[in-house]
Amino acid sequence: MALASGSSLLPRHHPLPCSSSAGGQAYLPSLVRAGQRRAPSRPISAVHAAEPAKNPVKTKEPAPVTETKPGKWSVDSWKAKKAIQLPEYPDKAELESVLRTIENFPPIVFAGEARHLEERLADAALGKAFLLQGGDCAESFKEFNANNIRDTFRILLQMGAVLMFGGQMPVVKVGRLAGQFAKPRSEPFEEKDGVKLPSYRGDNINGDAFNEKSRVPDPQRMIRAYCQAAATLNLLRAFATGGYAAMQRVTQWNLDFTEHSEQGDR
């Protein structure tokens, strides 16, 4: 979970009266009584100053900075970038077939939703809102059901209500779900009892069972991941617009928790 701090934590700059010399250095003006002449300035030399080096070392001039222009973005421009965590699929033809199939699917998130989130994140960056992000480290095919989605959504709503009342500002709630399947690994292989197999990289790539068949990257898993992400987001939209996220309901959840918990008894 990440929180965007408020603008009150930023340092406040108080300008001091100063003048600028010809060399570009700023200094504070000296105090002079009325009618008193300013003493002539004298050069100040350091005591026990080090003698200049007999053979001064010449430093190389810094190389001119070359400004690199970013390439034009396209749907496939990511393929030209270096990627370390991409899996190695044994059947390239099947991989291309799956990618073409997914390209014809409708988008899971629409442009208007992305622009709205961008505006809300800008408010958090300016200290006008808190950013609350939560969810599983990685979603799985086994735990996919409506109850788990509902419980995650409910916890985010409850935490958002607490932060809103405590911080007296809006809370931007971002769910780490509906597509959070892959997981980066520090090692490409893992070994158990002398058996070395590819690491588990998430349900949309391979299986977590420690056997050779399960650990082979399967592109068909991406289609299943797409369908699960679309179904998850569809249920979340229904919860958000169907009254489940009403503030009265969230407040009642918090009251029920305090009445049936040790913290509430205290």
Rosetta blueprint (number, residue, H / E / L):
1 M L
2 A L
3 L L
4 A L
5 S L
6 G L
7 S H
8 S H
9 L H
10 L L
11 P L
12 R L
13 H L
14 H L
15 P L
16 L L
17 P L
18 C L
19 S E
20 S E
21 S L
22 A L
23 G L
24 G L
25 Q L
26 A E
27 Y E
28 L L
29 P L
30 S L
31 L L
32 V L
33 R L
34 A L
35 G L
36 Q L
37 R L
38 R L
39 A L
40 P L
41 S L
42 R L
43 P L
44 I L
45 S L
46 A L
47 V L
48 H L
49 A L
50 A L
51 E L
52 P L
53 A L
54 K L
55 N L
56 P L
57 V L
58 K L
59 T L
60 K L
61 E L
62 P L
63 A L
64 P L
65 V L
66 T L
67 E L
68 T L
69 K L
70 P L
71 G L
72 K L
73 W L
74 S L
75 V L
76 D L
77 S H
78 W H
79 K H
80 A H
81 K L
82 K L
83 A L
84 I L
85 Q L
86 L L
87 P L
88 E L
89 Y L
90 P L
91 D L
92 K H
93 A H
94 E H
95 L H
96 E H
97 S H
98 V H
99 L H
100 R H
101 T H
102 I H
103 E H
104 N L
105 F L
106 P L
107 P L
108 I L
109 V L
110 F L
111 A H
112 G H
113 E H
114 A H
115 R H
116 H H
117 L H
118 E H
119 E H
120 R H
121 L H
122 A H
123 D H
124 A H
125 A H
126 L L
127 G L
128 K L
129 A L
130 F E
131 L E
132 L E
133 Q E
134 G E
135 G E
136 D L
137 C L
138 A L
139 E L
140 S L
141 F L
142 K L
143 E L
144 F L
145 N L
146 A H
147 N H
148 N H
149 I H
150 R H
151 D H
152 T H
153 F H
154 R H
155 I H
156 L H
157 L H
158 Q H
159 M H
160 G H
161 A H
162 V H
163 L H
164 M H
165 F H
166 G H
167 G H
168 Q L
169 M L
170 P L
171 V E
172 V E
173 K E
174 V E
175 G E
176 R E
177 L L
178 A L
179 G L
180 Q L
181 F L
182 A L
183 K L
184 P L
185 R L
186 S L
187 E L
188 P L
189 F E
190 E E
191 E E
192 K E
193 D L
194 G L
195 V E
196 K E
197 L E
198 P E
199 S L
200 Y L
201 R L
202 G L
203 D L
204 N L
205 I L
206 N L
207 G L
208 D L
209 A L
210 F L
211 N L
212 E H
213 K H
214 S H
215 R H
216 V L
217 P L
218 D L
219 P L
220 Q H
221 R H
222 M H
223 I H
224 R H
225 A H
226 Y H
227 C H
228 Q H
229 A H
230 A H
231 A H
232 T H
233 L H
234 N H
235 L H
236 L H
237 R H
238 A H
239 F H
240 A H
241 T H
242 G L
243 G L
244 Y L
245 A L
246 A L
247 M H
248 Q H
249 R H
250 V H
251 T H
252 Q H
253 W H
254 N H
255 L H
256 D H
257 F H
258 T H
259 E H
260 H L
261 S L
262 E H
263 Q H
264 G H
265 D H
266 R L
